[in-house]
Amino acid sequence: MGFIGTAYGRVLLAALLLLATASVWAHAPGLSSLDVLVNPDRLDVKVTFALQDIEAFSPMDSDLDAEVTDGEREAAKPAIARLLAGQLRISLDGADIAPAGPGLVEFDGQNNARAEFHYPVAAKQQLSVQSGLLMQLPEGHQQYLTVRDASGKALAEKMLTRQDDRLGLSLGDPASGEARASASALFNTFSDFFKLGIEHIVTGYDHLLFLLALLVVTHSFWPAVKIITFFTLAHSLTLALAGLNLVELPSSFVEPFIAATIIYVGIENLIRGEHPKGRHWLTFGFGLIHGFGFAGVLKEMDISSGDTGILLPLLSFNLGIESGQIAVASLVLPLIWWLNNNVRIADRFLRGCSIAVSLMGCYWLVERTVF
């Protein structure tokens, strides 16, 4: 039993080390959206990308001083429009069509670039949309494509990837307008965002580290369940409010604050020890901020269209987050409990863990405020 326990302890400590040395922004950046509106005389196309994805192909820092000014951003708009238009292939009835103008590019408060293009059309039976830029973006980048008619009714929705970057749709088929209402289309949308939620929590190292810092003081099942439940309620609430555009906080505030919550919990573990009072209320309060962090993913993708609007993606994305969170907790909690109930190493484990968590939180805080 001693050998097994020692092996488990090493596994957990190795996992903590990986988290503590992960030099990432703590969110997978590979998300974007593509919205096509089919009007009687034109196609309106809107493309939304995170600025960090665009800058790799269309640099904005023209004077190379490591700082992008408002003037440099403004000057970069025509190049961004040409880049996106060149990588977007729109075909009608087998013939490629070009946009009527250079395209309009705008930036928002969520560090996104949005480009709008207008394509004049005549006969339109078969529509094909291909996002060629996915081949140049990092592996794993996903782009949510929505095709709607002039009334806003969704004709088709699909999550594009590097391996599958094209959607074909028959506009002349009356049944195509009902495609989104079919059970299979609903399931595909639910499945896409459910998987996206799982991926986000599994690669969201800051959220995982925060949850670990909260759970590292637990010794048994029910205290851990209480913490996880309060965290779930809190971030689900603000995820819904932000996703429905009822409450909005800028990412420049949310991301550093998330890092600060990690630092605080780590320090509290060091000061108050194994049984800090009111941990569930602390979890709820800080969980509200983490919910805005989760909502940033849907904001990046500009998900706001379709018959179900934001509701189905929001629900399935949140369920994916909860499923991933429960899966991670079920793996690490038995190891945490074994270490905490081992009198010889419990104190060293808690202190070592809390110091590592606080240091990682400090790293993210500096990265998100200074750099």
SEPAVEX-548749 format. One record per atom (N, C-alpha, C): residue in one letter; x, y, z. Coordinates in steps of 0.2 Angstrom, whole numbers, padded with zeros to 4 digits, always signed. Example, Ala and Ser with C-alpha at 12.3 -4.5 7.8 and 13.67 -1.06 7.14 Angstrom:
<nodes>
A+0066-0028+0039
A+0062-0022+0039
A+0066-0016+0039
S+0064-0011+0035
S+0068-0005+0036
S+0064+0000+0039
</nodes>
This chain:
<nodes>
M+0004-0006+0000
M+0000+0000+0000
M+0004+0006+0000
G+0010+0006+0004
G+0015+0012+0004
G+0017+0013-0003
F+0019+0008-0007
F+0022+0009-0013
F+0017+0012-0018
I+0010+0010-0018
I+0005+0012-0022
I+0004+0020-0020
G+0003+0021-0014
G+0002+0028-0011
G+0008+0032-0014
T+0014+0030-0013
T+0020+0034-0016
T+0019+0035-0023
A+0017+0030-0027
A+0016+0031-0034
A+0011+0036-0036
Y+0005+0036-0032
Y+0000+0040-0033
Y+0002+0048-0032
G+0006+0048-0026
G+0008+0055-0024
G+0013+0058-0030
R+0017+0054-0033
R+0022+0056-0038
R+0018+0058-0044
V+0012+0054-0046
V+0008+0056-0051
V+0005+0063-0050
L+0002+0064-0044
L-0001+0070-0043
L+0004+0076-0043
L+0010+0075-0040
L+0015+0080-0040
L+0018+0082-0047
A+0018+0077-0051
A+0020+0078-0058
A+0015+0082-0062
A+0008+0080-0061
A+0003+0084-0064
A+0003+0092-0062
L+0005+0093-0055
L+0005+0100-0053
L+0011+0103-0056
L+0016+0100-0057
L+0022+0103-0060
L+0021+0105-0067
L+0017+0100-0071
L+0015+0102-0078
L+0011+0108-0078
L+0006+0109-0073
L+0002+0115-0073
L+0006+0121-0071
A+0011+0120-0067
A+0014+0126-0064
A+0019+0128-0070
T+0021+0124-0074
T+0026+0126-0079
T+0023+0127-0086
A+0017+0127-0086
A+0013+0128-0093
A+0014+0135-0095
S+0018+0137-0100
S+0019+0144-0102
S+0014+0146-0107
V+0007+0145-0106
V+0002+0147-0110
V-0002+0152-0108
W-0006+0155-0112
W-0011+0160-0110
W-0017+0158-0106
A-0017+0151-0105
A-0022+0148-0101
A-0029+0147-0105
H-0029+0149-0111
H-0035+0147-0115
H-0033+0146-0122
A-0036+0140-0125
A-0034+0139-0132
A-0037+0144-0136
P-0033+0147-0141
P-0035+0153-0145
P-0038+0151-0151
G-0039+0145-0153
G-0041+0143-0159
G-0048+0143-0161
L-0052+0149-0160
L-0059+0149-0161
L-0060+0156-0165
S-0065+0155-0170
S-0067+0160-0174
S-0074+0159-0177
S-0077+0164-0180
S-0084+0162-0183
S-0085+0165-0190
L-0089+0162-0194
L-0091+0164-0200
L-0098+0164-0201
D-0101+0170-0203
D-0109+0171-0203
D-0110+0173-0210
V-0115+0169-0214
V-0117+0171-0221
V-0124+0172-0221
L-0126+0178-0223
L-0133+0180-0223
L-0135+0180-0231
V-0140+0176-0233
V-0142+0175-0240
V-0148+0180-0241
N-0147+0186-0244
N-0152+0191-0246
N-0154+0189-0254
P-0159+0192-0256
P-0162+0191-0263
P-0156+0193-0268
D-0153+0199-0267
D-0148+0201-0272
D-0141+0201-0270
R-0139+0199-0264
R-0132+0198-0262
R-0131+0194-0256
L-0125+0192-0255
L-0123+0188-0249
L-0119+0193-0244
D-0121+0193-0238
D-0117+0197-0233
D-0114+0192-0229
V-0107+0193-0228
V-0103+0188-0225
V-0099+0192-0219
K-0099+0189-0213
K-0095+0192-0208
K-0091+0187-0205
V-0084+0189-0204
V-0079+0184-0202
V-0076+0188-0195
T-0076+0184-0190
T-0073+0186-0184
T-0067+0182-0181
F-0062+0185-0180
F-0056+0181-0178
F-0053+0185-0172
A-0049+0181-0167
A-0045+0184-0162
A-0040+0188-0165
L-0038+0194-0163
L-0032+0198-0165
L-0026+0194-0165
Q-0025+0190-0160
Q-0018+0186-0160
Q-0018+0181-0166
D-0023+0179-0168
D-0023+0174-0174
D-0022+0178-0181
I-0025+0184-0181
I-0024+0188-0187
I-0017+0191-0188
E-0014+0193-0182
E-0007+0196-0182
E-0002+0192-0184
A-0003+0185-0184
A+0002+0181-0186
A+0003+0181-0194
F-0002+0184-0198
F-0002+0184-0205
F-0002+0191-0207
S-0004+0196-0203
S-0005+0203-0205
S-0002+0207-0199
P+0004+0208-0198
P+0007+0211-0192
P+0005+0219-0192
M+0003+0221-0186
M+0001+0228-0185
M+0006+0232-0182
D+0011+0230-0179
D+0016+0234-0176
D+0021+0236-0182
S+0020+0241-0185
S+0024+0243-0191
S+0030+0246-0189
D+0031+0249-0184
D+0037+0252-0182
D+0042+0247-0177
L+0039+0241-0176
L+0043+0236-0172
L+0045+0238-0165
D+0041+0242-0162
D+0042+0244-0155
D+0039+0240-0150
A+0036+0235-0152
A+0033+0230-0147
A+0026+0233-0144
E+0023+0238-0147
E+0017+0241-0145
E+0013+0243-0151
V+0007+0241-0151
V+0002+0242-0157
V-0002+0248-0155
T-0001+0254-0158
T-0005+0260-0157
T-0012+0259-0161
D-0016+0264-0159
D-0023+0265-0162
D-0022+0266-0170
G-0017+0270-0171
G-0015+0272-0178
G-0013+0266-0182
E-0009+0262-0179
E-0006+0256-0182
E-0012+0251-0184
R-0016+0250-0179
R-0022+0246-0180
R-0026+0248-0186
E-0028+0255-0186
E-0032+0258-0191
E-0028+0257-0198
A-0022+0258-0198
A-0018+0257-0204
A-0018+0250-0207
A-0019+0245-0202
A-0018+0238-0204
A-0025+0235-0207
K-0030+0239-0206
K-0037+0236-0208
K-0037+0234-0215
P-0035+0238-0220
P-0035+0236-0227
P-0032+0229-0228
A-0026+0228-0225
A-0022+0222-0226
A-0026+0216-0223
I-0029+0217-0217
I-0033+0212-0214
I-0039+0210-0219
A-0042+0215-0222
A-0048+0214-0226
A-0046+0210-0232
R-0040+0211-0235
R-0037+0208-0241
R-0036+0201-0239
L-0033+0200-0233
L-0031+0193-0231
L-0037+0188-0230
L-0042+0191-0227
L-0048+0187-0226
L-0052+0186-0232
A-0052+0191-0236
A-0056+0190-0243
A-0052+0185-0247
G-0046+0185-0247
G-0042+0180-0251
G-0042+0173-0249
Q-0043+0172-0242
Q-0044+0165-0240
Q-0051+0162-0239
L-0056+0167-0241
L-0063+0165-0241
L-0065+0163-0248
R-0067+0157-0249
R-0070+0155-0256
R-0077+0154-0255
I-0081+0158-0259
I-0088+0158-0260
I-0090+0156-0267
S-0094+0151-0268
S-0096+0149-0274
S-0104+0148-0275
L-0106+0150-0280
L-0113+0149-0282
L-0114+0146-0288
D-0118+0140-0288
D-0119+0136-0294
D-0113+0134-0297
G-0108+0133-0293
G-0101+0130-0296
G-0096+0135-0298
A-0098+0142-0298
A-0094+0147-0300
A-0092+0152-0294
D-0085+0153-0293
D-0083+0157-0288
D-0085+0164-0289
I-0087+0168-0284
I-0089+0175-0284
I-0084+0179-0280
A-0083+0185-0281
A-0079+0190-0277
A-0083+0195-0274
P-0080+0198-0268
P-0084+0203-0265
P-0085+0209-0269
A-0090+0213-0268
A-0091+0219-0272
A-0086+0225-0270
G-0083+0224-0264
G-0079+0230-0262
G-0073+0227-0258
P-0069+0231-0255
P-0063+0228-0251
P-0065+0226-0244
G-0071+0227-0242
G-0073+0224-0235
G-0071+0229-0230
L-0076+0229-0224
L-0075+0233-0219
L-0073+0230-0213
V-0067+0232-0209
V-0064+0229-0204
V-0065+0233-0198
E-0067+0230-0192
E-0068+0234-0186
E-0065+0230-0180
F-0063+0233-0175
F-0060+0229-0169
F-0065+0231-0163
D-0066+0226-0159
D-0070+0226-0153
D-0066+0226-0146
G-0070+0227-0141
G-0067+0227-0134
G-0064+0220-0132
Q-0066+0215-0136
Q-0064+0208-0134
Q-0058+0206-0137
N-0054+0210-0140
N-0048+0209-0144
N-0049+0204-0150
N-0055+0206-0154
N-0057+0203-0160
N-0057+0207-0166
A-0056+0205-0172
A-0056+0208-0178
A-0062+0206-0182
R-0067+0210-0184
R-0073+0208-0188
R-0072+0211-0194
A-0073+0207-0200
A-0073+0209-0207
A-0080+0208-0210
E-0082+0213-0213
E-0089+0212-0217
E-0088+0212-0225
F-0090+0208-0228
F-0090+0208-0236
F-0097+0207-0239
H-0098+0210-0245
H-0104+0209-0248
H-0103+0206-0255
Y-0106+0201-0257
Y-0106+0198-0263
Y-0112+0199-0267
P-0112+0202-0273
P-0118+0202-0277
P-0119+0195-0280
V-0126+0194-0281
V-0127+0187-0283
V-0133+0188-0288
A-0134+0183-0292
A-0139+0182-0297
A-0143+0176-0296
A-0142+0171-0300
A-0145+0164-0299
A-0141+0161-0293
K-0145+0158-0289
K-0142+0154-0283
K-0146+0148-0281
Q-0143+0142-0283
Q-0146+0136-0282
Q-0141+0132-0277
Q-0135+0132-0279
Q-0130+0128-0274
Q-0125+0133-0272
L-0124+0133-0265
L-0120+0138-0262
L-0114+0134-0259
S-0108+0136-0259
S-0102+0133-0256
S-0098+0138-0253
V-0096+0137-0246
V-0092+0141-0242
V-0086+0137-0240
Q-0080+0140-0241
Q-0074+0137-0239
Q-0070+0142-0236
S-0067+0140-0230
S-0063+0144-0226
S-0056+0142-0227
G-0052+0145-0231
G-0045+0142-0233
G-0040+0144-0227
L-0041+0149-0224
L-0037+0152-0218
L-0036+0146-0213
L-0040+0142-0212
L-0040+0136-0207
L-0034+0132-0209
M-0032+0131-0215
M-0026+0127-0216
M-0019+0131-0214
Q-0019+0137-0213
Q-0013+0141-0211
Q-0013+0142-0203
L-0019+0141-0200
L-0019+0142-0193
L-0017+0136-0189
P-0016+0137-0183
P-0013+0131-0179
P-0018+0125-0179
E-0016+0119-0179
E-0020+0113-0178
E-0025+0114-0172
G-0031+0112-0174
G-0036+0112-0168
G-0040+0119-0169
H-0038+0124-0173
H-0043+0130-0173
H-0049+0127-0176
Q-0055+0130-0173
Q-0061+0129-0176
Q-0065+0135-0177
Q-0069+0135-0183
Q-0073+0141-0185
Q-0080+0139-0185
Y-0085+0142-0182
Y-0092+0141-0182
Y-0095+0145-0188
L-0098+0141-0193
L-0101+0144-0198
L-0109+0143-0198
T-0112+0149-0199
T-0119+0149-0199
T-0121+0152-0206
V-0126+0149-0209
V-0129+0152-0215
V-0136+0153-0214
R-0139+0159-0215
R-0145+0161-0213
R-0149+0164-0219
D-0155+0164-0219
D-0159+0168-0225
D-0160+0175-0223
A-0164+0179-0227
A-0165+0186-0226
A-0169+0187-0220
S-0173+0183-0217
S-0177+0184-0211
S-0173+0182-0205
G-0167+0179-0206
G-0163+0177-0200
G-0163+0170-0198
K-0167+0166-0202
K-0168+0159-0201
K-0162+0155-0203
A-0160+0151-0198
A-0154+0147-0200
A-0155+0142-0205
L-0151+0142-0210
L-0152+0137-0216
L-0147+0131-0214
A-0141+0132-0211
A-0136+0127-0210
A-0131+0130-0205
E-0129+0126-0200
E-0123+0128-0196
E-0118+0122-0195
K-0112+0124-0195
K-0107+0118-0195
K-0100+0121-0192
M-0097+0117-0188
M-0091+0119-0185
M-0085+0116-0190
L-0082+0121-0193
L-0077+0120-0198
L-0070+0119-0195
T-0066+0114-0197
T-0059+0113-0195
T-0054+0113-0201
R-0048+0112-0200
R-0043+0111-0205
R-0045+0105-0209
Q-0047+0100-0206
Q-0048+0094-0210
Q-0055+0094-0214
D-0059+0098-0212
D-0066+0099-0215
D-0068+0106-0215
D-0066+0110-0220
D-0066+0117-0220
D-0071+0120-0225
R-0076+0116-0227
R-0081+0118-0232
R-0088+0115-0230
L-0093+0120-0232
L-0100+0118-0232
L-0103+0119-0238
G-0107+0114-0241
G-0111+0114-0247
G-0118+0114-0245
L-0122+0119-0248
L-0129+0119-0246
L-0133+0121-0253
S-0139+0117-0253
S-0144+0118-0259
S-0149+0124-0257
L-0148+0130-0260
L-0153+0135-0258
L-0160+0134-0262
G-0160+0131-0267
G-0166+0130-0271
G-0170+0125-0268
D-0168+0121-0263
D-0172+0115-0260
D-0176+0118-0254
P-0183+0119-0255
P-0187+0121-0249
P-0185+0118-0243
A-0184+0112-0243
A-0182+0108-0236
A-0176+0111-0233
S-0172+0114-0237
S-0165+0116-0234
S-0166+0121-0228
G-0172+0125-0229
G-0173+0130-0224
G-0175+0127-0217
E-0177+0121-0217
E-0179+0118-0211
E-0174+0113-0208
A-0168+0113-0212
A-0162+0109-0209
A-0160+0110-0202
R-0160+0116-0200
R-0158+0118-0193
R-0163+0115-0188
A-0169+0114-0190
A-0174+0112-0185
A-0174+0104-0185
S-0170+0101-0189
S-0170+0094-0189
S-0167+0091-0183
A-0168+0085-0180
A-0165+0082-0174
A-0158+0082-0175
S-0156+0080-0181
S-0148+0078-0182
S-0144+0085-0182
A-0147+0090-0185
A-0144+0097-0185
A-0143+0099-0178
L-0149+0099-0174
L-0148+0101-0167
L-0143+0097-0163
F-0143+0090-0164
F-0138+0086-0161
F-0131+0088-0163
N-0130+0090-0169
N-0123+0092-0171
N-0121+0098-0168
T-0125+0103-0167
T-0123+0109-0164
T-0122+0108-0157
F-0127+0104-0154
F-0126+0102-0146
F-0119+0099-0145
S-0117+0094-0150
S-0111+0090-0149
S-0105+0094-0150
D-0105+0099-0155
D-0099+0103-0156
D-0098+0108-0150
F-0103+0111-0147
F-0101+0115-0142
F-0100+0111-0135
F-0103+0105-0135
F-0102+0101-0129
F-0094+0099-0129
K-0092+0097-0135
K-0084+0095-0135
K-0080+0102-0134
L-0082+0107-0137
L-0079+0114-0136
L-0078+0115-0128
G-0084+0114-0125
G-0083+0116-0117
G-0078+0111-0114
I-0078+0105-0116
I-0074+0100-0113
I-0066+0102-0114
E-0065+0104-0121
E-0058+0106-0123
E-0056+0112-0119
H-0061+0117-0118
H-0059+0123-0115
H-0057+0122-0107
I-0061+0118-0104
I-0059+0117-0097
I-0053+0113-0096
V-0052+0108-0100
V-0046+0104-0100
V-0040+0108-0102
T-0040+0113-0106
T-0034+0117-0108
T-0035+0123-0104
G-0040+0125-0100
G-0040+0131-0096
G-0036+0130-0090
Y-0030+0131-0090
Y-0025+0129-0085
Y-0027+0134-0079
D-0028+0140-0080
D-0030+0144-0074
D-0036+0142-0071
H-0041+0140-0074
H-0047+0138-0071
H-0046+0131-0067
L-0042+0127-0070
L-0041+0120-0067
L-0036+0122-0060
L-0032+0126-0061
L-0027+0128-0055
L-0031+0131-0050
F-0036+0135-0051
F-0040+0138-0046
F-0044+0133-0043
L-0047+0128-0047
L-0051+0123-0044
L-0047+0118-0039
L-0041+0117-0042
L-0036+0113-0038
L-0035+0116-0031
A-0033+0123-0031
A-0032+0127-0025
A-0037+0126-0020
L-0044+0126-0023
L-0049+0126-0018
L-0050+0119-0015
L-0049+0114-0019
L-0050+0107-0017
L-0044+0104-0013
V-0038+0107-0013
V-0033+0104-0010
V-0033+0104-0003
V-0038+0108+0000
V-0039+0107+0008
V-0044+0102+0010
T-0047+0099+0005
T-0053+0094+0007
T-0050+0087+0009
H-0053+0084+0013
H-0051+0077+0015
H-0056+0072+0013
S-0062+0074+0011
S-0067+0069+0010
S-0072+0071+0004
F-0077+0067+0003
F-0082+0068-0003
F-0086+0074-0002
W-0090+0075+0003
W-0095+0080+0004
W-0092+0087+0003
P-0086+0089+0007
P-0083+0096+0006
P-0081+0097-0001
A-0079+0092-0004
A-0077+0093-0011
A-0083+0095-0016
V-0088+0091-0015
V-0094+0092-0018
V-0097+0099-0017
K-0097+0101-0011
K-0100+0108-0010
K-0096+0113-0013
I-0089+0113-0014
I-0085+0117-0017
I-0086+0117-0025
I-0087+0111-0027
I-0088+0110-0035
I-0095+0113-0036
T-0100+0112-0032
T-0107+0114-0034
T-0107+0122-0034
F-0104+0125-0029
F-0104+0132-0028
F-0100+0135-0034
F-0095+0132-0036
F-0091+0135-0042
F-0095+0134-0048
T-0099+0129-0049
T-0103+0127-0055
T-0109+0132-0055
L-0112+0133-0050
L-0118+0138-0049
L-0115+0145-0051
A-0110+0147-0049
A-0107+0154-0050
A-0105+0155-0057
H-0101+0151-0060
H-0098+0152-0066
H-0104+0151-0072
S-0109+0146-0070
S-0114+0145-0075
S-0119+0152-0075
L-0119+0155-0069
L-0124+0161-0069
L-0120+0167-0073
T-0114+0168-0072
T-0111+0174-0076
T-0110+0172-0083
L-0109+0165-0085
L-0108+0163-0092
L-0114+0164-0095
A-0120+0163-0092
A-0127+0164-0095
A-0128+0172-0096
L-0126+0175-0091
L-0127+0183-0092
L-0123+0186-0097
A-0117+0184-0097
A-0112+0186-0103
A-0114+0184-0110
G-0116+0177-0110
G-0118+0175-0116
G-0124+0178-0119
L-0129+0180-0115
L-0135+0183-0117
L-0134+0191-0118
N-0128+0193-0117
N-0126+0200-0118
N-0130+0204-0112
L-0132+0202-0107
L-0135+0205-0101
L-0130+0209-0097
V-0124+0206-0096
V-0119+0209-0092
V-0112+0208-0096
E-0108+0213-0096
E-0102+0212-0100
E-0096+0215-0096
L-0091+0212-0096
L-0084+0214-0093
L-0079+0213-0098
P-0074+0218-0099
P-0069+0218-0103
P-0064+0212-0101
S-0061+0209-0106
S-0056+0204-0105
S-0050+0207-0101
S-0049+0213-0103
S-0043+0216-0099
S-0044+0216-0092
F-0050+0216-0089
F-0051+0216-0082
F-0052+0209-0080
V-0056+0204-0084
V-0057+0198-0082
V-0051+0193-0081
E-0047+0193-0086
E-0041+0189-0086
E-0036+0190-0080
P-0034+0196-0079
P-0030+0198-0073
P-0033+0196-0067
F-0040+0197-0066
F-0044+0196-0060
F-0044+0188-0059
I-0044+0184-0064
I-0044+0177-0063
I-0037+0175-0060
A-0032+0178-0063
A-0025+0176-0060
A-0025+0178-0053
A-0028+0184-0051
A-0028+0186-0044
A-0032+0182-0039
T-0037+0178-0042
T-0041+0174-0038
T-0037+0168-0036
I-0033+0165-0041
I-0028+0160-0040
I-0023+0161-0034
I-0020+0167-0035
I-0015+0170-0030
I-0019+0170-0023
Y-0024+0173-0022
Y-0028+0174-0016
Y-0029+0167-0013
V-0032+0162-0016
V-0034+0156-0014
V-0027+0152-0011
G-0022+0152-0015
G-0016+0149-0013
G-0013+0152-0007
I-0013+0159-0006
I-0011+0162+0000
I-0015+0160+0006
E-0022+0160+0005
E-0027+0158+0010
E-0025+0151+0013
N-0024+0147+0008
N-0022+0140+0010
N-0016+0140+0015
L-0011+0144+0013
L-0005+0145+0017
L-0006+0148+0024
I-0011+0153+0025
I-0012+0156+0031
I-0017+0153+0035
R-0022+0150+0032
R-0028+0147+0036
R-0027+0140+0037
G-0023+0137+0033
G-0022+0129+0034
G-0028+0125+0031
E-0029+0119+0034
E-0033+0114+0031
E-0040+0115+0031
H-0043+0119+0035
H-0050+0120+0036
H-0052+0127+0036
P-0051+0131+0030
P-0053+0138+0030
P-0061+0138+0030
K-0063+0143+0034
K-0070+0144+0035
K-0073+0148+0029
G-0079+0146+0027
G-0083+0150+0022
G-0080+0149+0015
R-0076+0143+0014
R-0073+0142+0007
R-0078+0142+0002
H-0084+0139+0003
H-0089+0138-0002
H-0092+0145-0004
W-0092+0150+0000
W-0094+0157-0002
W-0088+0161-0006
L-0082+0159-0004
L-0077+0162-0008
L-0077+0159-0015
T-0078+0152-0015
T-0078+0149-0021
T-0084+0152-0026
F-0090+0154-0023
F-0095+0156-0027
F-0093+0163-0029
G-0090+0168-0025
G-0089+0174-0027
G-0084+0175-0033
F-0078+0171-0032
F-0073+0171-0037
F-0076+0167-0043
G-0080+0162-0042
G-0083+0158-0048
G-0086+0163-0053
L-0089+0168-0050
L-0093+0173-0054
L-0088+0176-0060
I-0082+0177-0057
I-0077+0180-0062
I-0075+0175-0067
H-0074+0169-0065
H-0072+0164-0070
H-0077+0162-0075
G-0084+0164-0073
G-0089+0163-0078
G-0088+0168-0084
F-0086+0174-0082
F-0085+0179-0088
F-0079+0176-0092
G-0074+0173-0089
G-0068+0170-0093
G-0071+0165-0098
F-0075+0160-0095
F-0078+0155-0100
F-0082+0158-0105
A-0086+0164-0104
A-0090+0167-0109
A-0086+0170-0115
G-0079+0171-0113
G-0075+0174-0118
G-0074+0170-0124
V-0075+0163-0123
V-0074+0159-0129
V-0080+0160-0134
L-0086+0161-0132
L-0092+0162-0136
L-0092+0169-0139
K-0089+0174-0135
K-0088+0180-0137
K-0083+0180-0143
E-0078+0177-0143
E-0073+0176-0148
E-0076+0174-0155
M-0081+0169-0154
M-0084+0166-0160
M-0090+0170-0162
D-0092+0175-0158
D-0098+0180-0160
D-0104+0175-0161
I-0106+0171-0157
I-0111+0166-0157
I-0118+0170-0155
S-0122+0172-0160
S-0128+0176-0158
S-0134+0175-0163
S-0133+0170-0168
S-0138+0169-0173
S-0141+0162-0173
G-0145+0161-0178
G-0148+0155-0178
G-0155+0154-0175
D-0159+0149-0176
D-0166+0149-0173
D-0165+0148-0166
T-0160+0145-0163
T-0160+0144-0156
T-0155+0150-0153
G-0153+0154-0157
G-0148+0160-0155
G-0142+0157-0151
I-0141+0160-0146
I-0136+0158-0141
I-0138+0152-0137
L-0144+0151-0136
L-0146+0147-0131
L-0143+0139-0131
L-0144+0136-0137
L-0142+0129-0137
L-0134+0129-0137
P-0130+0133-0140
P-0123+0133-0139
P-0121+0135-0132
L-0125+0139-0129
L-0123+0141-0122
L-0124+0135-0117
L-0130+0132-0118
L-0131+0126-0114
L-0126+0121-0115
S-0125+0119-0121
S-0121+0113-0122
S-0114+0115-0121
F-0111+0121-0122
F-0105+0123-0120
F-0104+0122-0112
N-0109+0125-0108
N-0108+0124-0101
N-0108+0117-0099
L-0113+0113-0102
L-0113+0106-0100
L-0106+0102-0101
G-0103+0104-0107
G-0096+0102-0108
G-0091+0104-0103
I-0091+0110-0101
I-0087+0113-0095
I-0088+0109-0089
E-0094+0108-0087
E-0096+0104-0081
E-0093+0097-0081
S-0094+0094-0087
S-0092+0087-0088
S-0085+0086-0087
G-0081+0091-0091
G-0074+0090-0090
G-0071+0092-0083
Q-0075+0096-0080
Q-0073+0098-0073
Q-0074+0092-0068
I-0079+0089-0069
I-0081+0083-0065
I-0076+0077-0066
A-0074+0076-0073
A-0069+0071-0075
A-0062+0073-0072
V-0060+0079-0072
V-0054+0081-0069
V-0054+0080-0062
A-0059+0082-0058
A-0060+0082-0051
A-0060+0074-0049
S-0063+0070-0052
S-0064+0063-0051
S-0057+0059-0051
L-0052+0062-0055
L-0046+0059-0056
L-0041+0061-0050
V-0041+0068-0048
V-0036+0071-0044
V-0039+0070-0036
L-0045+0070-0035
L-0048+0070-0028
L-0045+0064-0024
P-0046+0058-0027
P-0043+0052-0023
P-0036+0053-0021
L-0032+0056-0025
L-0025+0057-0023
L-0024+0063-0018
I-0028+0068-0019
I-0028+0073-0014
I-0030+0071-0007
W-0035+0067-0007
W-0038+0064+0000
W-0033+0060+0003
W-0029+0055-0001
W-0024+0051+0002
W-0019+0055+0005
L-0016+0060+0001
L-0011+0064+0004
L-0013+0068+0010
N-0019+0071+0010
N-0021+0075+0015
N-0022+0071+0022
N-0024+0064+0021
N-0025+0060+0027
N-0019+0056+0029
N-0013+0057+0025
N-0007+0055+0028
N-0003+0060+0032
V-0003+0058+0038
V-0001+0063+0043
V+0006+0066+0042
R+0010+0061+0039
R+0018+0063+0038
R+0019+0068+0033
I+0014+0068+0028
I+0016+0072+0022
I+0010+0077+0021
A+0005+0077+0024
A-0001+0082+0023
A+0001+0089+0023
D+0005+0091+0028
D+0006+0098+0029
D+0011+0100+0023
R+0016+0096+0022
R+0021+0098+0016
R+0017+0098+0010
F+0013+0094+0009
F+0009+0093+0002
F+0005+0100+0002
L+0001+0102+0007
L-0003+0108+0006
L+0001+0114+0005
R+0006+0115+0009
R+0011+0121+0008
R+0014+0121+0001
G+0017+0115-0001
G+0020+0115-0007
G+0015+0116-0013
C+0009+0113-0013
C+0004+0115-0018
C+0002+0122-0018
S+0001+0125-0012
S-0001+0132-0012
S+0004+0137-0014
I+0010+0135-0013
I+0015+0140-0015
I+0016+0139-0023
A+0016+0133-0025
A+0016+0133-0033
A+0010+0136-0036
V+0004+0135-0033
V-0002+0139-0036
V-0001+0146-0036
S+0001+0149-0030
S+0002+0156-0030
S+0007+0159-0035
L+0012+0155-0035
L+0018+0158-0040
L+0015+0158-0047
M+0011+0152-0049
M+0009+0152-0056
M+0004+0158-0057
G+0000+0159-0052
G-0005+0165-0052
G-0002+0171-0053
C+0004+0172-0049
C+0008+0178-0050
C+0011+0179-0057
Y+0013+0173-0060
Y+0016+0173-0067
Y+0010+0176-0072
W+0004+0173-0071
W-0001+0175-0076
W-0003+0182-0075
L-0003+0184-0068
L-0005+0191-0067
L+0000+0196-0070
V+0006+0195-0070
V+0011+0199-0073
V+0010+0199-0081
E+0009+0193-0083
E+0009+0192-0090
E+0003+0196-0093
R-0003+0196-0089
R-0009+0199-0092
R-0010+0206-0090
T-0005+0209-0086
T-0005+0216-0085
T+0001+0220-0088
V+0007+0217-0088
V+0013+0220-0090
V+0014+0219-0097
F+0014+0212-0099
F+0015+0210-0106
F+0009+0209-0110
</nodes>
